[in-house]
Amino acid sequence: MKNILIEQNIHWRGKSYKSIKREKLQKLISYLPLKQIITITGIRRCGKSTLLKQAINYLIKSGVNAKNILFINLEHPYFLEFRDNPNFLNKIYDEYLKLINPQGKVYCFLDEIQYFNNWQVYIKNRYETTDIKFIITGSNSSMLSNELNTLLSGRSLNIHLSTFNFREFLNYKGIEYKDKIERVANRIAIERAKDEFLKWGGFYEVFDANDESIKKDLLISYAKNIIYQDIIPRYGIRNYQIIERLFFYLLSNATNIINYTNLSKTFEVSDKTIKEYINYFEDTFMFKRIDKFHNKLKEQIKSSKKLYVLDNGFLQIATKGSLNLGAMLENSVFNLLNENYKDITYCKDKYEIDFCFDNTLVQVSYDISSQKTLKREINAFKHFKGDKKVLITYESEDKIDDIDIIKYEDFAIDIGHFKNL
């Protein structure tokens, strides 16, 4: 175990971690001085470990002794045989104390903690009896929210990390975009980056690969790892072939309303089973469903759900082949909104509005060059009430009455200022 600790904590030897800065780092830094446990949730391979290492770099630059910082990746094969014994986490920490003998406050980074069953018991005991700052990550939403909060009565702060957003992707590409001058000067590069991002999404290893077949292989491996390592063992699923087939089939239906009855017939299982499986996909940050807006909350909860996948790259490995450009655009817009707003719904009766929240209506249309299409979108806005009305397109920008028409890249870059539109 000593060798593992030394290998995983290169900062003890004066080395820093190299990575592309993530925007959520500032929020993590703001939480570090607080007593509360910091939990970082997100889909596998989205960059949670990288974010932890960026925080370690920050702490050391701020004057914290490097040896007072412990990082443990609990996915290491050595730990697998002990995953049913939460007391083994104590042994890991005790080994660290014997190896380093830190003086003062310790920052303990535990990566992918869900690999240890009943890990909450260890965290609770240490939290209440020591001056350890815990920063933990996990790939399951209910595990790191409901279970931890039940045990610690809310003594935790959560940061959700998604795959790279468009701004972070442009930073990776080295494309400047901070003001209008830079965007005009780099217009072609930004448009090329937009096409790539809409197609392949924000998994770092995926967009860093040059070969499209490798990109697809990576995305398939991510999906299967989540299904077979995070879902099937945790929920004791026997129909493992059905849940895998369902995942790839649902990708073909992203941005559409889910019909549980049709799905149950297709996969020859009950509606209840289909709903449970989709719940598991949501818990592991693969999909997100949204309700149809209704003034009565009870009716909204009972409403038909629209389905979105939480990284556009997955759309390229759907059972029926990749989705059309309009669906890719809509799905990516949802992910941007989902990162910044809560309680997103859709509106539908005679017309349909893709997203409704905070008295704001957002419609997505890939191409509005046709007057028929433009008229249809404008009529949809007139049919529903909203203080702000925004139509997001692939490349058009304009202002028609009280509707702001915005290009995808401008919306994606300026999402933080969206409330001021």
N, C-alpha and C positions, 0 to 999 in steps of 0.2 A: 504493500500500500504506500509506503514511503516513496518509492520510485514514481508512482502515479501522481502523488501530490506535487513532487518536484517537477515532473514533466508538464503538468497542467498549469503550474504557476510560474511562468517564465519571468514575470515581473519581479520575483524574488532575486533573480540573477541580473537585474538592471535592464531587462529588455522591455520594450513597449509593444503594444498590439497594433498592427497595421490594419486599417479598415476604412471604408467610406462612411463618413459621419451621417448618422440618422437624425431626423428632426426631433424624435421623441427623447433624445439625449437630454435636452434642456429640462424637460419635465422630470426626468429621472434625477438629474442633478439637484433640482429644487426640493425633491423629497429626501435626499440623503441625510440632511441634518436632523430629520424627525425621528422619533422613536419607533413609529409604526413600521411594520413589515411591508416591504414593497413587493408586490407580485406583478410579474410581467407575463401576460398571456398572448398567445398568437399561434398561428398555424405552424407546423413543422417547417423548418428551413426558411423562415421569414427573416431571421437575423437576430433572434433573442440573445444568443450567445455573444454575437458581435456587439450588441448594445451593452451587455454586461462588461465586456472588455473595454469598451470606450469609457464606461464609468470608472473602471479601475485606472485607466490612464489619467482621467481627471483627478481622482483622489490623490494619486501619487504626485501629480503636478501641483496640487493644492497643499502638499506638505505632509500627507499621511505616510507613515512608514510602510514601505511595500510589503514587509513581512507581517503587518497587521491586516492584510487583505488575503482572504482565502477564497479561491475559486475551485469548485468541484463540478465536473460534468458527470452527472450520475448515470448517463447512458453508457459509460465505459463497461465493457464486457465483464471486467473483474467484479463489478458490483451485482451482477444479475442473480447470483445464487443467494444473495442476502436481501433481496427486495421484499420478502415477507417479514423481515425483522427490522422494525424502525429503530431499535436500539443500536443497530449497526451504524446509524448516522452519528450516534454518540462516539462510537469507536473511531470513526473517521476524524471527528473533531479532536478527540483526545490524541490521536496520532499526530495531528497538526500541532497541538500544544507541546508535545514531546519533541517534535522536530524543530520548532521555531521558538517556543517560549515567548510569545508576543507580550509586550507591555502596553497596557491601556486598551482603548476601545478596538474591537475587532469588527471588520466588515466581512460578512460571510455570504458569498455568492453561490447559491445552489441551483445548478442548471438542470432542467427537466426533472423536477423533484417528484413528479407523479410516478416515476419508476419504483418508488418505495411506497408500499402500502402502509397506511396509517402514519404517514410522515407528519401529520398535523400534531400528533402527540409530542414528538420530539421538538418541533418548533415552539409549541405552547410552553413546554417546560423551560426551554432555554430563554425564550422571550421574557418570561416572568422572573427568572432567577439570575440572569446575567446581563451584561451591557454589550450584547452583540447586536449589530445592525444586520438584519437579514434582508437579502434581496434574492428572490426566488423566481424561477420561470417554470412555466408549464404549458402544455399544448391542449388543455381541456378547460373550457370555460366554467363548467359547473364545479369542477374539482378545485379550482383556485378561487372561486368566489363563494358559493354556497357553503361548502364544507369548511373552509378556513374561517369564514365569518361566523359560522355557528359555534366554532370552538373558541374563537378569540373575540367574539362580540364586536366585530367591526374594527379591530385594531390593525387594520391593513389598508394599504392604498394600492389601487390597481392601475397599471398602464397597459393598454392594449396596443400591440405592435402588429401592423399589417405588413404585407410585402411592400417593396419600394413604391412610393407614389411617383407621379410624373416629375415633380421638381427634383426629387432625389435621383431619378433616372437621368435627367438632364445634367445634374451634377456629376454623375458617374461618367457621362459622355464628355464632360468638359465643355458643355454648351452654355454660354452666358444668356441670361434671360431676365435680369433684374428689372429693367425698365424698357420703355417702348423703343428706344434707340437700339438697344442690344437685341430686342426681338426682331426688329426689321433687318438689322445687319445679319442676323443668324436665322432668318426665316426658313431657308431651305433645310438647314440642319435640324431645326425644330420640327418641321413637317415630316422629315424622314424618321426622327425619333418618335414622333406621334404614331406613325404607322407601325413601327416596331413595337411600341408599348401597347397599343391597342390589340395587337395580335398575340404577343408573347407575355404580357403582364410584367410583374415586378419581382419574381424570384431571382435573386442575384445570380445563382449558378446557371439559371436558364438563359438570361439575357447576356451573360458573359460568355456563353458557348457560341461558336460560330456556325456550327452545322445544325440545320433544322431537325434532322433525324435525332441528333443528340438532345436537342431541346425537348422533343417529344418523349424520348426515353427517360429523361430526368423527371418530367411531369408525371409520367405513368408510375415511375418508382416512388415519387412523393405520395401520390394517391394511395398506392398499394401499401406503403409503409404505414400510413395513417390508419387504413382499414384493418390491417393485420396486426399492428403493434399497439394501437391506441383504442380501437373500437372493439374488435372481436374478443380479445382477452378480458377487457374491462366489463363488458356487458354479457359475456358468456354466450355469444351468438353461434348457433350451430349451422345456420344456412349461410355460410361464409361466401359461397358462390353467388347467391342471390344478392347479398348486400354489395358485393363488388360490381355485379352487372347493373344493379340499380344506380350506383354512383355514376358510371359512365353513360348510362341512358339518360339520367337527369341532366347531364351536361348539355345534351341536345335540346333540352327544354328550358334552358336558362332564359330569363326575361319573360317567360310565359306563366299563365295561371296553372297551378297544379290541379290535376284531376286524380284524386286518390282512388276513386273507383276504377278508372281505366288502368291505373298503375297496378292495382291489386289483381286485376284480371290478367294483365300482361305477365306478371311475375308469379301468379297463382299463390298469393299469400293474402292475408286479410288486410283491410284498410288500416287497422290498428298497427299491424306490423310495419306497413309502409311508413306510417307516421312516426313510429318509434325509430326506424332506421334514419329517416330524415332528421329527426331530433339529434341523433348521434353525429350526423354530418355537420349539423349546426354547432354542436358542442365542441367539435374539433376544428371549427372555423373554415369549413369547406364551402358551405352554402349559407344563405340567409333568406328567410321568407319575410314578406311584408304583407300587412293586412290591407283590405279595401277600406277606405275612409268611411266612417259613419258617425253621425252625431251621438249615437248611443254606443257606449263602449262595449256593451255586451254583444251588440250586433256586429261591431267591428271585429271582435275576437272570433266570432262564428263565421266571418266572411271567407270567401275564396282567397287563397294566398298566391302571390307572385313569387317566383323563385329567381335568385341571383347567385352566381358563383363568386367567391371572394378573391379570385385572381383570374384575370382574363386568359392567362396562359392555358388554364385547364380546358378552355373552350376548344383548343386545338386537338384534344384527345377524346372528343365526344364520340359516342357510338356511331352516330349518323354523319360524322365529319364535322369540320369547323362551322360555326354559325356565320350568318351573313354579316356584312359590315355594319348594318344598322343595329343588330343585336350586340355586337362587340362594343359599339359606341355607347349604347344604353347601359350595358353591364358595367363598363368602366366609369361612367358618370355615377351610377349607383354606389360603386365602391368609394368614390371621392366623397359623396354625400354621407355615406354610412360612417366614414371616419370622423366627420365633423358635426353631425346632427343626430338627434335621437327621435324615435317615434315617427319614422318615415312611413308613409302609406301611399297608396295610389287611389285615384278617383276614377269612377267609371259608372256611367249609365248610358245615355245616348252617345256621349263622347267619352274619351279617356284622357286623363293626365297621368303621365308616368310617375311623378313623385310629388307628394304634398306634405308639408311640414312647416311649423311656425308661421302659418298664414301665407306661405309661399308656394307657388306652383312652378314646377320645373318639367318641361317637356323636352324630349330628345328626338331629333329627326336628322338622319344622316345627310339628306339632300333636299333642299327646299327650292331648287331652281324651277320646279314645276309650279305654276300658279295654283293648280288643283291641290297639290300637297300643302303649299303655304296657306291657302284658304282653310283647309281642314284643320291645320294646327292652330290658326288664329281663332277659329270657331270653338275649338276645344277650350281655349282660355276664356272665352266669353261665357261659356256654359257654367264655369265654376268660379267661386269667389276666392280672391287672394290679393293681398296688398302688393306682393311682388310677383311678377310673371317673367319667367326666363325660358327662352328657347335655345337649346344648345345644339349646334350643328357641327358637321365635319369641317367646313371652311367658310361659312357665311357669317357676316356680322352686320347688324342693322338695328334700327329702333322703329317699331311700328306701333303707334298708339302708346299703350303702357307696357308693351312687351319688349324686353331686351333680348336681342338675338346675338349670341356669343359663340365664337369659335371654341372648339373643345380645348385647344391648348391654352387659350387665355383663361378659360374657366378653371382648368386644372392647375394652372400656375397661381391664380389669384383666389383660390378657394377660401383662403383665410380671410379675405376681404369681402367675401360674398354677401355678408349681412349688410354691407354698405351700398350695395347696388341700388 
